[in-house]
Amino acid sequence: MRALPAGYVLVDDRDRIDAVAAHAYLTRSYWAEGIPLETVARSIAGSLCVAIQSDGRQVAFARIISDYATFAYLADVHVIEEHRGQGLSHVMVEHFLAHPRLQGLRRWALFTLDAHGLYEQYDFSRYPHPERVMTRDDPDVYR
């Protein structure tokens, strides 16, 4: 697993995840624009989460939604702009891929608009059978 740069700390204790910091980013993201803080807090409570801190401040976050037997969904991966380019997203993805509770899963999934290159490094690919995938989206749910 990739090492964190000096000055960064990986946190995987849900009680140490800063929901307010995660919300501050997510509410302005393309995938969760306007998401309420309460919704972010509930999503953290129901997920396996990881964050990276620098000087006591949360600068990166990601979470997994899983049954821990067959499927995992990687969500809300982000790194605050001024901390990008240091491999923090790689550390979080590698943390989940090596996590003991996430071994032997049949399928992992994620949605991304612009980070295909990151995830392709970890054997994620476009689904080969898009005719099998369905979603139910409500793009206005946070308005």
N, C-alpha and C positions, 0 to 999 in steps of 0.2 A: 504494500500500500504506500502511496505517495506520502511523504512527510510534509507537514505544514511549515510554511516559512516562519522564521523567528518572530515572536510577538503575537502569534495566533494560537488560539486554544479551541479544540473541538469539544462541543458539549452535546451529549446525547441523553442527558437527564431531563425529562419533560418539565420538571419543576424549575429548571434553569433556562428554559426557552423563553425568550421575551416576545410575547404575543403582540405587544404594542409595536415593537420594532418590525416584526414580520408584517403586521398590518400596514405600517407606514410605507413599505415597499409594495405590497400586494395591491393596495387600493389604487395605485397608479400604474399597475402592470397592465399589459394588453389582455391578459387572461382573467383577471379578477378586478378590473377597474370598479371602484366604488364599493367593494366588499365591506360589510360592517365588521367592526372589531369583534363583536360577539361571535360572528360566524368564524373568524380566524381562530378565536380562542377555542371554539368547539371542534374545529378541524384539528387543532393541535392535540386536544384531549383524546381524540379518536384515532390518532395516527402514531406511527413510529417516526420520531423527529430527530433531526440533527441541526445544530447551528454552529457557526464559527464566530468566536469573539476576538476582539482586539481592544486592548486597554479597557476591558470590562464592558465594551459595547458590542452588540450583535451586528455583524457585518455580512453574514451569509446564513441561508436557511434552506432546508429541504425536508420533505416528509414522504413517507410511504404509507399507502393504504393497502392492507393485505389480510388474507385469511391465514397466512403463515403456513399454508400447506400446498397450494397450487398456483396462486396468483399474487402479483404485487403491482401496484400502480405508483409510479414516481411522480410527485406533484410539487408545485410551488418552489421549484429550485430557483434561487436567485442569490446574487452577490451585489452588494451596494457598489455603485459605479466606481468610487475612488479606491476600491479594493479589488477590482477586476485585474486579470492578467497575472495572477500569482498562483493559479492552480487550485483555488479554493473549491470551485465546483467539482473538479476532479476528486479532491479529497472526500467530499460528501458522497459522490456517486460510488467511489471505491469503498467507503465505509459501509454503505448499504449492500453492495455486492458481496462483501465479505461477512456481513452480519450473520451470526449463527442461526437466528430465527428465519432467515430468508434463503436458506440453502435448499436445493432440490425442488425449487418451484418450476412448474411447467411453463409459465408465461409471465413476462414483465411487460408493462405498457407505460406509455407516457404520451403527452401531447406537446408539441413545440412548433413554433413558427420560424424560429431563427437559430436554433442550437443543434441542428442535425449533426454537424461535424463533431461536437462534443460527444454526443451519445453513440455515434457510429464507432468511436474508439473503444466502446464497451459492448460491441456486437448488437446494438439496437439497429433495426432497419425498418424501412417502410413495410407495412404489413403486406405479405404477398397475396392475400386474398381479401381485398377491400370489399368485395361483394358479401363477405360474411360479417362485416363490422357494421354495427348500427349505434347511433347515439341519440339521446334525447336532450336537446340543448334549450335552455331558456336564457338568451343573451341579456334580457332586461331584469333578471332576478334581483340585482343589487341596486336598481334605480328606484 
